Amino acid sequence: MNTHKNARLTYLRRLEMVQDITERGLSAAEAAARHGVSAVTARKWLGRYLADGSAGLLDKSSRPEKSPQAIKPQVALAWTWLRWAA
């Protein structure tokens, strides 16, 4: 997946920031200032790193996993067939 065009940090910069916090002893605010993001963002990436390791720093799709308003495929197929048959 490509990095979002407005993303402040790439995967490697996120990893470097998290390593600043975990290995180099910087606070989240210090690491955030060094990398040009907010402390909230630094803590978000740190949490993902602690939960999922380096895989947690990868870009994710913004598409929702589920869409409760989506039409079931069987219903869509039936509608298509009925429109074609009419």
Distance bins in CASP14 RR format, pairs under 12 A and 6 or more apart:
PFRMAT RR
TARGET T0000
AUTHOR 0000-0000-0000
RMODE 2
METHOD distances of the structure
MODEL  1
1 7 0 0 0 0 0 1 0 0 0 0 0
1 10 0 0 0 0 0 1 0 0 0 0 0
1 11 0 0 0 0 0 1 0 0 0 0 0
1 58 1 0 0 1 0 0 0 0 0 0 0
1 59 1 0 1 0 0 0 0 0 0 0 0
1 60 1 0 0 1 0 0 0 0 0 0 0
1 61 1 0 0 1 0 0 0 0 0 0 0
1 62 0 0 0 0 0 1 0 0 0 0 0
1 63 0 0 0 0 0 1 0 0 0 0 0
2 10 0 0 0 0 0 1 0 0 0 0 0
2 11 0 0 0 0 0 1 0 0 0 0 0
2 58 0 0 0 0 0 1 0 0 0 0 0
2 59 1 0 0 1 0 0 0 0 0 0 0
2 61 0 0 0 0 0 1 0 0 0 0 0
3 9 0 0 0 0 1 0 0 0 0 0 0
3 10 1 0 1 0 0 0 0 0 0 0 0
3 11 1 0 0 1 0 0 0 0 0 0 0
3 12 0 0 0 0 0 1 0 0 0 0 0
3 13 0 0 0 0 1 0 0 0 0 0 0
3 14 0 0 0 0 0 1 0 0 0 0 0
3 57 0 0 0 0 0 1 0 0 0 0 0
3 58 0 0 0 0 1 0 0 0 0 0 0
3 59 1 0 1 0 0 0 0 0 0 0 0
3 60 0 0 0 0 0 1 0 0 0 0 0
4 10 0 0 0 0 1 0 0 0 0 0 0
4 11 0 0 0 0 0 1 0 0 0 0 0
4 59 1 0 0 1 0 0 0 0 0 0 0
4 60 0 0 0 0 0 1 0 0 0 0 0
4 61 0 0 0 0 0 1 0 0 0 0 0
4 62 0 0 0 0 1 0 0 0 0 0 0
5 59 0 0 0 0 0 1 0 0 0 0 0
6 62 0 0 0 0 0 1 0 0 0 0 0
7 13 0 0 0 0 1 0 0 0 0 0 0
7 14 0 0 0 0 1 0 0 0 0 0 0
7 35 0 0 0 0 0 1 0 0 0 0 0
7 37 0 0 0 0 0 1 0 0 0 0 0
7 41 0 0 0 0 0 1 0 0 0 0 0
7 45 0 0 0 0 0 1 0 0 0 0 0
7 57 0 0 0 0 0 1 0 0 0 0 0
7 58 0 0 0 0 0 1 0 0 0 0 0
7 59 1 0 0 1 0 0 0 0 0 0 0
7 60 0 0 0 0 0 1 0 0 0 0 0
7 62 0 0 0 0 0 1 0 0 0 0 0
8 14 0 0 0 0 1 0 0 0 0 0 0
8 17 0 0 0 0 0 1 0 0 0 0 0
8 32 0 0 0 0 0 1 0 0 0 0 0
8 35 1 0 0 1 0 0 0 0 0 0 0
8 36 1 0 0 1 0 0 0 0 0 0 0
8 37 1 0 1 0 0 0 0 0 0 0 0
8 38 0 0 0 0 1 0 0 0 0 0 0
8 41 1 0 0 1 0 0 0 0 0 0 0
8 42 0 0 0 0 0 1 0 0 0 0 0
8 44 0 0 0 0 0 1 0 0 0 0 0
8 45 0 0 0 0 0 1 0 0 0 0 0
9 15 0 0 0 0 1 0 0 0 0 0 0
9 16 0 0 0 0 1 0 0 0 0 0 0
9 17 1 0 0 1 0 0 0 0 0 0 0
9 18 0 0 0 0 0 1 0 0 0 0 0
9 20 0 0 0 0 0 1 0 0 0 0 0
9 31 0 0 0 0 0 1 0 0 0 0 0
9 32 0 0 0 0 0 1 0 0 0 0 0
9 34 0 0 0 0 0 1 0 0 0 0 0
9 35 1 0 0 1 0 0 0 0 0 0 0
9 36 0 0 0 0 1 0 0 0 0 0 0
9 37 1 0 0 1 0 0 0 0 0 0 0
9 38 0 0 0 0 0 1 0 0 0 0 0
9 41 0 0 0 0 1 0 0 0 0 0 0
9 42 0 0 0 0 1 0 0 0 0 0 0
9 44 0 0 0 0 0 1 0 0 0 0 0
9 45 1 0 0 1 0 0 0 0 0 0 0
9 57 0 0 0 0 1 0 0 0 0 0 0
9 58 0 0 0 0 0 1 0 0 0 0 0
9 59 0 0 0 0 0 1 0 0 0 0 0
10 16 0 0 0 0 1 0 0 0 0 0 0
10 17 0 0 0 0 0 1 0 0 0 0 0
10 35 0 0 0 0 0 1 0 0 0 0 0
10 45 0 0 0 0 0 1 0 0 0 0 0
10 57 0 0 0 0 1 0 0 0 0 0 0
10 58 0 0 0 0 0 1 0 0 0 0 0
10 59 0 0 0 0 1 0 0 0 0 0 0
11 17 0 0 0 0 0 1 0 0 0 0 0
11 18 0 0 0 0 0 1 0 0 0 0 0
11 45 0 0 0 0 0 1 0 0 0 0 0
11 48 0 0 0 0 0 1 0 0 0 0 0
11 49 0 0 0 0 0 1 0 0 0 0 0
11 54 0 0 0 0 1 0 0 0 0 0 0
11 55 0 0 0 0 0 1 0 0 0 0 0
11 56 0 0 0 0 1 0 0 0 0 0 0
11 57 1 0 1 0 0 0 0 0 0 0 0
11 58 1 0 0 1 0 0 0 0 0 0 0
11 59 1 0 0 1 0 0 0 0 0 0 0
11 60 0 0 0 0 0 1 0 0 0 0 0
12 18 0 0 0 0 0 1 0 0 0 0 0
12 19 0 0 0 0 0 1 0 0 0 0 0
12 35 0 0 0 0 0 1 0 0 0 0 0
12 54 0 0 0 0 0 1 0 0 0 0 0
12 57 0 0 0 0 1 0 0 0 0 0 0
12 58 0 0 0 0 0 1 0 0 0 0 0
13 19 0 0 0 0 0 1 0 0 0 0 0
13 20 0 0 0 0 0 1 0 0 0 0 0
13 31 0 0 0 0 0 1 0 0 0 0 0
13 32 0 0 0 0 0 1 0 0 0 0 0
13 34 0 0 0 0 0 1 0 0 0 0 0
13 35 1 0 0 1 0 0 0 0 0 0 0
13 36 0 0 0 0 1 0 0 0 0 0 0
13 37 0 0 0 0 1 0 0 0 0 0 0
13 41 0 0 0 0 0 1 0 0 0 0 0
13 42 0 0 0 0 0 1 0 0 0 0 0
13 45 0 0 0 0 1 0 0 0 0 0 0
13 57 0 0 0 0 1 0 0 0 0 0 0
14 20 0 0 0 0 0 1 0 0 0 0 0
14 21 0 0 0 0 0 1 0 0 0 0 0
14 31 0 0 0 0 0 1 0 0 0 0 0
14 32 0 0 0 0 0 1 0 0 0 0 0
14 35 0 0 0 0 1 0 0 0 0 0 0
14 36 0 0 0 0 0 1 0 0 0 0 0
14 37 0 0 0 0 1 0 0 0 0 0 0
14 41 0 0 0 0 1 0 0 0 0 0 0
14 42 0 0 0 0 1 0 0 0 0 0 0
14 44 0 0 0 0 1 0 0 0 0 0 0
14 45 1 0 1 0 0 0 0 0 0 0 0
14 46 0 0 0 0 1 0 0 0 0 0 0
14 47 0 0 0 0 0 1 0 0 0 0 0
14 48 0 0 0 0 1 0 0 0 0 0 0
14 49 1 0 0 1 0 0 0 0 0 0 0
14 53 0 0 0 0 0 1 0 0 0 0 0
14 54 0 0 0 0 1 0 0 0 0 0 0
14 55 0 0 0 0 0 1 0 0 0 0 0
14 56 0 0 0 0 1 0 0 0 0 0 0
14 57 1 0 1 0 0 0 0 0 0 0 0
14 58 0 0 0 0 1 0 0 0 0 0 0
14 59 0 0 0 0 1 0 0 0 0 0 0
15 21 0 0 0 0 0 1 0 0 0 0 0
15 22 0 0 0 0 0 1 0 0 0 0 0
15 23 0 0 0 0 0 1 0 0 0 0 0
15 31 0 0 0 0 0 1 0 0 0 0 0
15 35 0 0 0 0 0 1 0 0 0 0 0
15 45 0 0 0 0 1 0 0 0 0 0 0
15 46 0 0 0 0 0 1 0 0 0 0 0
15 48 0 0 0 0 0 1 0 0 0 0 0
15 49 1 0 0 1 0 0 0 0 0 0 0
15 53 0 0 0 0 1 0 0 0 0 0 0
15 54 1 0 0 1 0 0 0 0 0 0 0
15 55 0 0 0 0 0 1 0 0 0 0 0
15 56 0 0 0 0 1 0 0 0 0 0 0
15 57 1 0 1 0 0 0 0 0 0 0 0
15 58 0 0 0 0 0 1 0 0 0 0 0
16 22 0 0 0 0 0 1 0 0 0 0 0
16 23 0 0 0 0 0 1 0 0 0 0 0
16 24 0 0 0 0 1 0 0 0 0 0 0
16 26 0 0 0 0 0 1 0 0 0 0 0
16 31 0 0 0 0 1 0 0 0 0 0 0
16 34 0 0 0 0 1 0 0 0 0 0 0
16 35 1 0 0 1 0 0 0 0 0 0 0
16 37 0 0 0 0 0 1 0 0 0 0 0
16 42 0 0 0 0 0 1 0 0 0 0 0
16 45 0 0 0 0 0 1 0 0 0 0 0
16 49 0 0 0 0 0 1 0 0 0 0 0
16 54 0 0 0 0 0 1 0 0 0 0 0
16 57 0 0 0 0 0 1 0 0 0 0 0
17 23 0 0 0 0 0 1 0 0 0 0 0
17 24 0 0 0 0 0 1 0 0 0 0 0
17 25 0 0 0 0 0 1 0 0 0 0 0
17 26 0 0 0 0 1 0 0 0 0 0 0
17 27 0 0 0 0 0 1 0 0 0 0 0
17 28 0 0 0 0 1 0 0 0 0 0 0
17 29 0 0 0 0 0 1 0 0 0 0 0
17 30 0 0 0 0 0 1 0 0 0 0 0
17 31 1 0 1 0 0 0 0 0 0 0 0
17 32 1 0 0 1 0 0 0 0 0 0 0
17 33 0 0 0 0 0 1 0 0 0 0 0
17 34 1 0 0 1 0 0 0 0 0 0 0
17 35 1 0 1 0 0 0 0 0 0 0 0
17 36 0 0 0 0 1 0 0 0 0 0 0
17 37 1 0 0 1 0 0 0 0 0 0 0
17 38 0 0 0 0 0 1 0 0 0 0 0
17 39 0 0 0 0 0 1 0 0 0 0 0
17 41 0 0 0 0 1 0 0 0 0 0 0
17 42 1 0 0 1 0 0 0 0 0 0 0
17 43 0 0 0 0 0 1 0 0 0 0 0
17 44 0 0 0 0 0 1 0 0 0 0 0
17 45 1 0 0 1 0 0 0 0 0 0 0
17 46 0 0 0 0 1 0 0 0 0 0 0
17 47 0 0 0 0 0 1 0 0 0 0 0
17 48 0 0 0 0 0 1 0 0 0 0 0
17 49 0 0 0 0 1 0 0 0 0 0 0
17 57 0 0 0 0 1 0 0 0 0 0 0
18 24 0 0 0 0 0 1 0 0 0 0 0
18 25 0 0 0 0 0 1 0 0 0 0 0
18 26 0 0 0 0 0 1 0 0 0 0 0
18 28 0 0 0 0 1 0 0 0 0 0 0
18 31 1 0 0 1 0 0 0 0 0 0 0
18 32 0 0 0 0 0 1 0 0 0 0 0
18 35 0 0 0 0 0 1 0 0 0 0 0
18 37 0 0 0 0 0 1 0 0 0 0 0
18 41 0 0 0 0 0 1 0 0 0 0 0
18 42 0 0 0 0 1 0 0 0 0 0 0
18 43 0 0 0 0 0 1 0 0 0 0 0
18 44 0 0 0 0 0 1 0 0 0 0 0
18 45 1 0 1 0 0 0 0 0 0 0 0
18 46 1 0 1 0 0 0 0 0 0 0 0
18 47 0 0 0 0 1 0 0 0 0 0 0
18 48 0 0 0 0 1 0 0 0 0 0 0
18 49 1 0 1 0 0 0 0 0 0 0 0
18 50 0 0 0 0 1 0 0 0 0 0 0
18 51 0 0 0 0 0 1 0 0 0 0 0
18 52 0 0 0 0 0 1 0 0 0 0 0
18 53 0 0 0 0 1 0 0 0 0 0 0
18 54 0 0 0 0 1 0 0 0 0 0 0
18 56 0 0 0 0 1 0 0 0 0 0 0
18 57 1 0 0 1 0 0 0 0 0 0 0
19 25 0 0 0 0 1 0 0 0 0 0 0
19 26 0 0 0 0 1 0 0 0 0 0 0
19 31 0 0 0 0 1 0 0 0 0 0 0
19 34 0 0 0 0 0 1 0 0 0 0 0
19 35 0 0 0 0 0 1 0 0 0 0 0
19 42 0 0 0 0 0 1 0 0 0 0 0
19 45 0 0 0 0 0 1 0 0 0 0 0
19 46 0 0 0 0 0 1 0 0 0 0 0
19 49 0 0 0 0 1 0 0 0 0 0 0
19 53 0 0 0 0 0 1 0 0 0 0 0
19 54 0 0 0 0 1 0 0 0 0 0 0
19 57 0 0 0 0 0 1 0 0 0 0 0
20 26 1 0 1 0 0 0 0 0 0 0 0
20 27 0 0 0 0 1 0 0 0 0 0 0
20 28 0 0 0 0 1 0 0 0 0 0 0
20 29 0 0 0 0 0 1 0 0 0 0 0
20 30 1 0 0 1 0 0 0 0 0 0 0
20 31 1 0 1 0 0 0 0 0 0 0 0
20 32 0 0 0 0 1 0 0 0 0 0 0
20 33 0 0 0 0 0 1 0 0 0 0 0
20 34 1 0 0 1 0 0 0 0 0 0 0
20 35 1 0 0 1 0 0 0 0 0 0 0
20 37 0 0 0 0 0 1 0 0 0 0 0
20 42 0 0 0 0 1 0 0 0 0 0 0
20 45 0 0 0 0 0 1 0 0 0 0 0
20 46 0 0 0 0 1 0 0 0 0 0 0
20 49 0 0 0 0 0 1 0 0 0 0 0
21 27 1 0 0 1 0 0 0 0 0 0 0
21 28 1 0 1 0 0 0 0 0 0 0 0
21 29 0 0 0 0 1 0 0 0 0 0 0
21 30 0 0 0 0 1 0 0 0 0 0 0
21 31 1 0 1 0 0 0 0 0 0 0 0
21 32 0 0 0 0 1 0 0 0 0 0 0
21 34 0 0 0 0 0 1 0 0 0 0 0
21 35 0 0 0 0 0 1 0 0 0 0 0
21 39 0 0 0 0 0 1 0 0 0 0 0
21 42 1 0 0 1 0 0 0 0 0 0 0
21 43 0 0 0 0 1 0 0 0 0 0 0
21 44 0 0 0 0 0 1 0 0 0 0 0
21 45 0 0 0 0 1 0 0 0 0 0 0
21 46 1 0 1 0 0 0 0 0 0 0 0
21 47 0 0 0 0 1 0 0 0 0 0 0
21 49 0 0 0 0 1 0 0 0 0 0 0
21 50 0 0 0 0 1 0 0 0 0 0 0
22 28 0 0 0 0 0 1 0 0 0 0 0
22 31 0 0 0 0 1 0 0 0 0 0 0
22 42 0 0 0 0 0 1 0 0 0 0 0
22 45 0 0 0 0 0 1 0 0 0 0 0
22 46 1 0 0 1 0 0 0 0 0 0 0
22 47 0 0 0 0 0 1 0 0 0 0 0
22 49 1 0 0 1 0 0 0 0 0 0 0
22 50 0 0 0 0 1 0 0 0 0 0 0
22 53 0 0 0 0 0 1 0 0 0 0 0
22 54 0 0 0 0 0 1 0 0 0 0 0
23 31 0 0 0 0 0 1 0 0 0 0 0
23 46 0 0 0 0 0 1 0 0 0 0 0
23 49 0 0 0 0 0 1 0 0 0 0 0
24 30 0 0 0 0 1 0 0 0 0 0 0
24 31 0 0 0 0 1 0 0 0 0 0 0
24 34 0 0 0 0 0 1 0 0 0 0 0
25 31 0 0 0 0 1 0 0 0 0 0 0
25 34 0 0 0 0 0 1 0 0 0 0 0
25 46 0 0 0 0 0 1 0 0 0 0 0
26 32 0 0 0 0 1 0 0 0 0 0 0
26 33 0 0 0 0 1 0 0 0 0 0 0
26 34 1 0 0 1 0 0 0 0 0 0 0
26 35 0 0 0 0 0 1 0 0 0 0 0
26 39 0 0 0 0 0 1 0 0 0 0 0
26 42 0 0 0 0 1 0 0 0 0 0 0
26 46 0 0 0 0 0 1 0 0 0 0 0
27 33 0 0 0 0 1 0 0 0 0 0 0
27 34 0 0 0 0 0 1 0 0 0 0 0
27 39 0 0 0 0 1 0 0 0 0 0 0
27 42 0 0 0 0 1 0 0 0 0 0 0
27 43 0 0 0 0 0 1 0 0 0 0 0
27 46 0 0 0 0 0 1 0 0 0 0 0
28 34 0 0 0 0 0 1 0 0 0 0 0
28 35 0 0 0 0 0 1 0 0 0 0 0
28 37 0 0 0 0 0 1 0 0 0 0 0
28 38 0 0 0 0 1 0 0 0 0 0 0
28 39 1 0 1 0 0 0 0 0 0 0 0
28 40 0 0 0 0 1 0 0 0 0 0 0
28 41 0 0 0 0 1 0 0 0 0 0 0
28 42 1 0 1 0 0 0 0 0 0 0 0
28 43 1 0 1 0 0 0 0 0 0 0 0
28 44 0 0 0 0 1 0 0 0 0 0 0
28 45 0 0 0 0 1 0 0 0 0 0 0
28 46 1 0 0 1 0 0 0 0 0 0 0
28 47 0 0 0 0 1 0 0 0 0 0 0
28 49 0 0 0 0 0 1 0 0 0 0 0
29 35 0 0 0 0 0 1 0 0 0 0 0
29 36 0 0 0 0 0 1 0 0 0 0 0
29 37 0 0 0 0 0 1 0 0 0 0 0
29 38 0 0 0 0 1 0 0 0 0 0 0
29 39 1 0 1 0 0 0 0 0 0 0 0
29 40 0 0 0 0 1 0 0 0 0 0 0
29 41 0 0 0 0 0 1 0 0 0 0 0
29 42 1 0 0 1 0 0 0 0 0 0 0
29 43 0 0 0 0 1 0 0 0 0 0 0
29 46 0 0 0 0 0 1 0 0 0 0 0
30 36 0 0 0 0 0 1 0 0 0 0 0
30 37 0 0 0 0 0 1 0 0 0 0 0
30 39 0 0 0 0 1 0 0 0 0 0 0
30 42 0 0 0 0 1 0 0 0 0 0 0
31 37 0 0 0 0 1 0 0 0 0 0 0
31 38 0 0 0 0 0 1 0 0 0 0 0
31 39 0 0 0 0 1 0 0 0 0 0 0
31 41 0 0 0 0 0 1 0 0 0 0 0
31 42 1 0 1 0 0 0 0 0 0 0 0
31 43 0 0 0 0 1 0 0 0 0 0 0
31 45 0 0 0 0 1 0 0 0 0 0 0
31 46 0 0 0 0 1 0 0 0 0 0 0
31 49 0 0 0 0 0 1 0 0 0 0 0
32 38 1 0 1 0 0 0 0 0 0 0 0
32 39 1 0 1 0 0 0 0 0 0 0 0
32 40 0 0 0 0 1 0 0 0 0 0 0
32 41 1 0 0 1 0 0 0 0 0 0 0
32 42 1 1 0 0 0 0 0 0 0 0 0
32 43 0 0 0 0 1 0 0 0 0 0 0
32 44 0 0 0 0 0 1 0 0 0 0 0
32 45 0 0 0 0 1 0 0 0 0 0 0
32 46 0 0 0 0 1 0 0 0 0 0 0
33 39 0 0 0 0 1 0 0 0 0 0 0
33 41 0 0 0 0 0 1 0 0 0 0 0
33 42 0 0 0 0 1 0 0 0 0 0 0
34 42 0 0 0 0 1 0 0 0 0 0 0
35 41 0 0 0 0 1 0 0 0 0 0 0
35 42 1 0 0 1 0 0 0 0 0 0 0
35 45 0 0 0 0 1 0 0 0 0 0 0
35 46 0 0 0 0 0 1 0 0 0 0 0
36 42 0 0 0 0 1 0 0 0 0 0 0
37 43 0 0 0 0 0 1 0 0 0 0 0
37 44 0 0 0 0 1 0 0 0 0 0 0
37 45 0 0 0 0 1 0 0 0 0 0 0
37 46 0 0 0 0 0 1 0 0 0 0 0
38 44 0 0 0 0 1 0 0 0 0 0 0
38 45 0 0 0 0 0 1 0 0 0 0 0
39 45 0 0 0 0 0 1 0 0 0 0 0
39 46 0 0 0 0 0 1 0 0 0 0 0
40 46 0 0 0 0 0 1 0 0 0 0 0
40 47 0 0 0 0 0 1 0 0 0 0 0
41 47 0 0 0 0 0 1 0 0 0 0 0
41 48 0 0 0 0 0 1 0 0 0 0 0
42 48 0 0 0 0 0 1 0 0 0 0 0
42 49 0 0 0 0 0 1 0 0 0 0 0
43 49 0 0 0 0 0 1 0 0 0 0 0
43 50 0 0 0 0 0 1 0 0 0 0 0
44 50 0 0 0 0 0 1 0 0 0 0 0
44 51 0 0 0 0 0 1 0 0 0 0 0
44 56 0 0 0 0 0 1 0 0 0 0 0
44 57 0 0 0 0 0 1 0 0 0 0 0
45 51 0 0 0 0 0 1 0 0 0 0 0
45 52 0 0 0 0 0 1 0 0 0 0 0
45 53 0 0 0 0 0 1 0 0 0 0 0
45 54 0 0 0 0 0 1 0 0 0 0 0
45 56 0 0 0 0 1 0 0 0 0 0 0
45 57 1 0 0 1 0 0 0 0 0 0 0
45 58 0 0 0 0 0 1 0 0 0 0 0
45 59 0 0 0 0 0 1 0 0 0 0 0
46 52 0 0 0 0 0 1 0 0 0 0 0
46 53 0 0 0 0 0 1 0 0 0 0 0
46 56 0 0 0 0 0 1 0 0 0 0 0
46 57 0 0 0 0 1 0 0 0 0 0 0
47 53 0 0 0 0 1 0 0 0 0 0 0
47 56 0 0 0 0 1 0 0 0 0 0 0
47 57 0 0 0 0 1 0 0 0 0 0 0
48 54 0 0 0 0 1 0 0 0 0 0 0
48 55 0 0 0 0 1 0 0 0 0 0 0
48 56 1 0 1 0 0 0 0 0 0 0 0
48 57 1 0 0 1 0 0 0 0 0 0 0
48 58 0 0 0 0 1 0 0 0 0 0 0
48 59 0 0 0 0 0 1 0 0 0 0 0
48 60 0 0 0 0 1 0 0 0 0 0 0
49 55 0 0 0 0 1 0 0 0 0 0 0
49 56 1 0 0 1 0 0 0 0 0 0 0
49 57 1 0 1 0 0 0 0 0 0 0 0
49 58 0 0 0 0 0 1 0 0 0 0 0
50 56 0 0 0 0 1 0 0 0 0 0 0
50 57 0 0 0 0 0 1 0 0 0 0 0
51 57 0 0 0 0 0 1 0 0 0 0 0
52 58 0 0 0 0 1 0 0 0 0 0 0
52 60 0 0 0 0 0 1 0 0 0 0 0
63 70 0 0 0 0 0 1 0 0 0 0 0
64 70 0 0 0 0 1 0 0 0 0 0 0
70 76 0 0 0 0 1 0 0 0 0 0 0
71 77 0 0 0 0 1 0 0 0 0 0 0
71 78 0 0 0 0 0 1 0 0 0 0 0
71 79 0 0 0 0 1 0 0 0 0 0 0
71 80 0 0 0 0 0 1 0 0 0 0 0
72 78 0 0 0 0 1 0 0 0 0 0 0
72 79 0 0 0 0 0 1 0 0 0 0 0
73 79 0 0 0 0 0 1 0 0 0 0 0
73 80 0 0 0 0 0 1 0 0 0 0 0
74 80 0 0 0 0 0 1 0 0 0 0 0
74 81 0 0 0 0 0 1 0 0 0 0 0
75 81 0 0 0 0 0 1 0 0 0 0 0
75 82 0 0 0 0 0 1 0 0 0 0 0
76 82 0 0 0 0 0 1 0 0 0 0 0
76 83 0 0 0 0 0 1 0 0 0 0 0
77 83 0 0 0 0 0 1 0 0 0 0 0
77 84 0 0 0 0 0 1 0 0 0 0 0
78 84 0 0 0 0 0 1 0 0 0 0 0
78 85 0 0 0 0 0 1 0 0 0 0 0
79 85 0 0 0 0 0 1 0 0 0 0 0
79 86 0 0 0 0 0 1 0 0 0 0 0
80 86 0 0 0 0 0 1 0 0 0 0 0
END
